[in-house]
């Protein structure tokens, strides 16, 4: 199969786990004999870059430090450029299927261009570019917002919109002139019913979690037919023994970006509560983040004389497994609806028991008392109680860690997940051939 991969970022120029997952999946498919070509942005470069497997040619708008362009002529240049690149690559590579990953910051008109190409197209949805960011797309908003726009009316009367639809699409088809349920006022959008928006079609797509699928459905897009393929991890890189029941839980670990949504301050407050309860534990924090938040966090630690260490490593991919093994338990403290986190999977694979916030995709991963302990996100008192529960019930702790490790090795290993993705891509081509 010849697979054209479309994504906003691609390593080494990346922003997080979703980009790394795109790379690992694409490379795994290539090793299985599929021909792949990645088309991504030129983020991190001063010009375009093309090699045999990756073309870094697309332009980003308003994300990852790129300025937000909103003027019509500037937008037109970006849209025409990105659509021209897509058409050129399709003509040269002649893919059997297009595998779309995150379109965050990329032209959403590419959705319409792919629809017009009549190529089998599969969307891997692992972040909120569809549920939330699509509504902010400046090009489609300029053309499809219901508010009066005299310049737009003039261009439409002159036939310019029809001309642009061929080179930088503004709509799925003629007759859909405005999309208030997507580009209207907040009051209009609030009234949109789940699975009701017909101006966008995503025939074949899968989500990284049921939580993200539900969020996307509730935002109005017709995605109820989408499947769920949870992310996996390279279990061969995350190996460790479940510690004996007699080993006390003293060294806690958090691996997370450091920002308001991370919940790391909640963990520090829980550590303070533990001390007041005469319980003992230390906390290691690994991650980078917003300077103001990190300063606030460090000040709280110093003011309360908490046993907290901020870790740095030279190579996260190489050193993280060893960091997991050096600790007794992982705290997953997110305070936002994270679609699906892989850090708990990595820790579980290394044999660590996990205490997890019951948010986002974590609701699908954690089963309280079976493979993890859960607590209410943002509640330091409950988190402190869960840590003490983990300390005081060694048999339960070991049983949960063993259950979690076995589940990750069987259900969330990268090979199993790539099998699911490959099967979905093959099935998508068959479906396309019969429509």
C-alpha positions in Angstrom: 0.0 0.0 0.0 1.2 3.5 -0.8 0.3 5.7 2.1 0.5 9.5 2.1 0.8 10.8 5.7 -0.4 14.3 6.3 0.4 16.0 9.7 1.2 19.4 11.1 4.5 18.4 12.9 6.8 15.5 12.5 10.0 14.6 14.5 12.5 15.9 15.1 10.4 19.0 14.9 7.6 18.0 17.2 5.6 19.2 20.2 4.6 16.1 22.1 3.5 12.5 22.2 1.0 12.7 19.3 3.7 13.7 16.8 6.0 10.9 18.1 3.1 8.4 17.8 2.6 9.5 14.1 6.3 8.8 13.5 6.4 5.4 15.3 3.3 4.2 13.5 4.4 5.4 10.1 7.8 3.8 10.5 6.2 0.6 11.7 4.0 0.5 8.6 7.0 1.2 6.4 8.9 -1.8 8.0 5.8 -3.9 7.1 6.4 -3.2 3.5 4.1 -0.2 2.9 5.5 2.7 1.0 5.0 5.9 3.0 5.6 9.6 2.3 5.1 12.2 5.1 3.9 15.7 4.1 4.3 18.1 7.0 5.0 21.7 7.9 8.4 23.4 7.5 8.3 24.3 11.3 11.8 24.7 12.6 13.2 25.4 9.2 13.9 28.5 7.2 12.8 26.9 3.9 11.2 23.8 2.5 13.0 20.5 2.9 12.4 17.3 0.9 13.9 13.9 1.2 12.8 10.5 0.1 10.4 9.9 3.0 9.5 13.3 4.4 8.5 16.6 2.7 8.5 19.6 5.1 6.7 22.1 2.8 3.4 23.1 4.4 2.8 26.4 6.2 1.5 26.7 9.7 -0.7 29.6 10.9 -1.1 30.8 14.5 0.5 27.8 16.4 3.8 26.8 17.7 5.2 30.3 17.6 4.0 31.1 14.1 2.1 34.4 13.8 -1.7 34.3 13.2 -2.5 35.6 9.8 -6.1 36.9 9.4 -5.9 39.3 6.4 -7.6 38.0 3.3 -4.6 38.2 0.9 -2.2 36.7 3.4 -4.6 33.8 4.1 -5.1 33.3 0.3 -1.4 32.9 -0.2 -1.1 30.3 2.6 -4.2 28.4 1.5 -3.1 28.3 -2.2 0.4 27.2 -1.2 -0.7 24.4 1.1 -3.3 23.1 -1.4 -0.8 23.3 -4.3 1.7 21.2 -2.2 -1.0 18.6 -1.5 -2.0 18.4 -5.2 1.7 18.1 -6.3 2.5 15.4 -3.9 -0.6 13.4 -4.7 0.2 13.7 -8.5 3.8 12.6 -8.0 3.4 9.9 -5.3 0.0 8.6 -6.4 -1.0 7.2 -3.0 -3.5 4.4 -2.5 -4.6 6.1 0.7 -4.1 9.3 2.7 -3.6 9.0 6.4 -4.3 12.3 8.1 -3.0 12.9 11.6 -3.2 16.3 13.4 -4.2 19.3 11.3 -3.5 21.7 14.2 -2.5 25.0 12.6 -2.7 23.7 9.1 -5.3 24.8 6.4 -8.6 23.1 7.1 -9.4 23.6 3.5 -7.3 20.5 2.9 -10.2 18.5 4.3 -12.3 19.7 1.3 -9.3 19.1 -1.1 -9.0 15.5 0.1 -12.7 15.1 -0.4 -12.5 16.3 -3.9 -9.5 14.1 -4.7 -11.7 11.0 -4.2 -8.8 9.2 -2.6 -9.5 6.9 0.4 -8.8 9.1 3.4 -8.5 8.0 7.0 -8.2 10.5 9.9 -6.4 9.6 13.1 -7.8 11.9 15.7 -5.7 12.2 18.9 -6.1 15.9 19.8 -8.7 18.6 19.6 -8.0 20.0 16.2 -11.4 18.7 15.0 -13.5 19.2 18.1 -12.3 22.7 18.8 -9.6 24.2 16.6 -11.3 23.7 13.2 -13.9 26.4 14.3 -11.0 28.9 14.6 -9.7 28.3 11.1 -9.4 31.9 9.7 -9.8 31.0 6.0 -13.0 29.0 6.4 -14.3 31.4 9.0 -13.8 34.3 6.6 -15.9 32.6 4.0 -18.5 30.7 6.1 -19.3 32.9 9.1 -22.9 34.1 8.9 -22.1 37.8 9.6 -22.3 40.3 6.8 -19.0 40.7 4.9 -19.3 43.2 2.0 -15.9 42.1 0.5 -16.9 38.5 0.6 -20.3 39.3 -1.1 -18.5 41.2 -3.8 -16.1 38.3 -4.5 -19.0 35.8 -4.6 -21.0 38.0 -7.0 -17.9 38.2 -9.2 -17.5 34.4 -9.2 -14.2 34.5 -7.3 -15.4 32.0 -4.7 -16.1 29.4 -7.3 -12.7 29.9 -8.8 -11.0 29.7 -5.4 -12.8 26.4 -4.6 -10.6 24.7 -7.3 -7.3 25.9 -5.8 -8.0 26.7 -2.1 -11.4 25.3 -1.2 -13.8 27.3 0.9 -16.7 24.8 1.2 -17.5 21.1 0.6 -19.8 21.9 -2.3 -21.7 24.7 -3.9 -24.9 25.5 -2.0 -23.3 25.4 1.4 -22.5 29.1 1.5 -22.4 29.6 5.3 -21.9 27.3 8.2 -23.2 29.0 11.3 -23.1 25.8 13.4 -19.3 25.8 12.9 -18.4 29.4 12.4 -21.3 31.3 14.0 -21.4 33.1 17.3 -20.9 31.2 20.6 -24.6 31.4 21.2 -25.3 29.6 17.8 -22.6 27.0 18.5 -24.0 26.3 21.9 -27.3 25.2 20.3 -25.6 22.7 17.9 -26.8 19.1 18.4 -24.4 16.2 18.5 -23.6 14.6 15.2 -25.6 17.2 13.3 -23.1 19.1 11.1 -23.3 18.0 7.5 -20.9 20.5 6.0 -17.9 18.4 6.9 -17.7 14.6 6.2 -15.2 12.2 7.7 -16.2 8.9 6.3 -13.3 6.9 7.8 -11.7 7.9 11.1 -10.7 6.5 14.5 -10.1 8.2 17.8 -7.4 7.6 20.5 -10.2 7.4 23.2 -13.9 7.2 23.7 -13.6 10.5 25.6 -12.2 12.4 22.6 -14.8 10.8 20.3 -17.6 11.9 22.7 -16.2 15.4 22.8 -16.1 15.6 19.1 -19.6 14.3 18.7 -20.9 16.8 21.3 -19.3 19.6 19.3 -21.6 18.7 16.5 -19.5 16.8 14.0 -20.8 13.5 12.5 -18.3 11.1 13.9 -20.5 8.5 15.7 -19.3 5.9 13.2 -15.7 6.4 14.2 -13.8 3.6 15.9 -11.4 3.6 18.9 -7.8 2.6 18.6 -6.0 3.4 21.9 -2.3 4.4 21.6 0.4 1.9 22.3 4.0 2.1 23.6 7.2 0.3 22.6 7.0 -2.1 25.6 10.5 -3.4 24.7 11.9 -0.1 25.9 9.9 0.0 29.1 10.8 -3.1 31.1 10.8 -3.6 34.9 9.9 -5.9 37.7 6.9 -5.4 39.9 8.4 -4.7 43.3 7.8 -7.2 46.2 4.9 -6.4 48.6 7.5 -5.8 51.3 9.0 -2.8 49.5 7.6 0.4 50.9 6.2 3.1 48.7 8.4 6.1 49.5 9.5 7.6 46.1 6.7 9.0 44.0 7.1 10.2 40.5 5.3 12.7 38.2 6.2 12.9 34.4 4.3 15.8 32.9 4.5 19.2 31.2 4.5 21.8 34.0 1.5 24.1 33.6 -1.8 24.9 35.3 -3.5 21.9 33.7 -0.9 19.4 34.9 -2.1 19.1 38.5 1.5 19.0 39.8 0.6 21.7 42.4 -2.2 19.5 43.6 0.4 16.7 44.1 2.6 19.1 46.1 -0.4 20.0 48.3 -1.1 16.3 48.7 2.5 15.8 49.8 2.0 18.5 52.4 -1.1 16.8 53.6 0.8 13.5 53.9 3.3 15.1 56.2 0.5 16.5 58.4 -0.9 13.0 58.5 2.6 11.7 59.7 3.0 9.8 56.5 6.3 9.8 54.6 7.0 10.1 50.9 9.2 12.0 48.5 8.2 13.3 45.1 10.3 13.6 41.9 9.0 15.8 39.1 10.2 15.4 35.5 9.0 17.8 32.9 9.4 21.3 31.4 6.8 24.0 31.3 5.7 27.5 31.9 8.2 29.6 33.8 5.6 31.3 36.0 4.0 28.0 37.0 7.4 26.4 37.7 8.4 29.4 39.9 5.1 29.1 41.8 5.6 25.4 42.2 9.2 25.8 43.4 8.2 28.5 45.9 5.5 26.3 47.4 8.0 23.5 47.8 10.6 25.7 49.5 8.1 27.5 51.7 6.7 24.2 53.0 10.1 22.4 53.1 8.7 19.6 51.0 10.9 16.6 49.9 10.5 17.4 46.2 13.2 17.0 43.5 13.0 18.4 40.0 14.6 16.0 37.5 16.4 16.6 34.2 17.7 14.0 31.8 19.8 14.4 28.7 17.7 12.0 26.6 14.1 11.4 27.6 13.5 8.4 25.2 16.7 6.7 26.5 16.6 7.6 30.2 12.9 7.6 31.1 12.5 3.8 31.6 15.4 3.9 34.2 13.7 6.8 36.0 10.4 4.8 36.3 12.3 1.8 37.8 14.0 4.1 40.4 10.6 5.0 41.9 7.9 3.2 43.8 4.7 4.7 42.2 3.5 7.1 39.5 1.1 9.9 40.0 -1.0 10.9 37.0 -2.4 14.3 38.0 -3.9 15.9 34.9 -6.5 18.5 35.4 -7.9 18.7 31.9 -9.7 16.3 29.6 -6.5 14.8 28.2 -7.6 12.5 25.3 -5.3 9.7 26.3 -2.0 9.7 28.2 0.8 7.3 27.5 2.9 8.1 30.6 0.8 5.8 32.8 1.2 3.0 30.2 5.0 3.4 30.3 5.1 3.3 34.1 2.8 0.3 34.3 5.0 -1.5 31.8 8.0 -0.9 34.1 6.0 -2.4 37.0 5.0 0.7 38.9 1.6 1.0 40.6 -0.3 4.1 39.4 -2.6 6.6 41.1 -4.5 8.4 38.4 -6.8 11.4 38.0 -10.2 10.3 36.7 -10.3 12.6 33.6 -10.3 12.2 29.8 -9.0 9.0 28.5 -7.9 8.0 32.0 -11.5 6.9 32.6 -11.0 4.2 30.0 -7.5 3.1 31.3 -7.9 3.1 35.0 -10.1 0.7 36.9 -10.0 1.5 40.6 -8.6 -1.2 42.8 -7.9 -3.4 39.8 -5.1 -1.8 37.7 -4.8 1.5 39.5 -6.2 3.8 42.2 -8.1 6.8 41.0 -8.9 10.1 42.7 -10.9 13.2 41.8 -8.8 15.5 39.6 -7.7 18.6 41.5 -8.4 17.2 45.0 -5.2 17.1 47.1 -6.9 15.5 50.1 -8.2 12.6 48.1 -4.9 12.2 46.4 -3.1 12.1 49.8 -5.6 9.5 51.0 -4.9 7.3 47.9 -1.1 7.6 48.4 -1.6 6.4 52.0 -3.9 3.6 50.8 -1.1 2.5 48.4 1.4 2.5 51.3 -0.8 0.6 53.7 -2.1 -2.1 51.4 1.0 -3.9 49.9 -0.8 -6.9 48.6 -3.3 -4.8 46.7 -0.5 -2.6 45.4 1.4 -5.6 44.0 -1.8 -7.1 42.5 -2.7 -3.9 40.7 0.8 -3.4 39.4 0.9 -7.0 38.0 -2.5 -6.6 36.4 -1.6 -3.3 34.8 1.7 -4.6 33.5 0.1 -7.6 31.9 -2.6 -5.4 30.3 -0.1 -3.0 28.8 2.0 -5.8 27.4 -1.0 -7.4 25.8 -3.4 -4.6 24.8 -1.2 -1.5 24.6 2.0 -2.7 23.1 2.9 -0.9 19.9 2.8 -4.0 17.7 -0.8 -4.7 18.6 -1.8 -1.1 18.0 -0.1 -1.0 14.6 -2.0 -4.2 13.7 -5.2 -2.4 14.5 -4.2 0.7 12.5 -3.1 -1.4 9.5 -6.3 -3.4 9.5 -8.3 -0.2 9.6 -6.4 1.2 6.6 -6.8 -1.9 4.6 -10.5 -2.1 5.4 -10.9 1.6 4.4 -9.6 0.9 0.9 -12.0 -2.0 0.6 -14.9 0.2 1.7 -13.9 2.9 -0.7 -13.8 0.5 -3.6 -17.4 -0.5 -2.9 -18.8 3.0 -2.6 
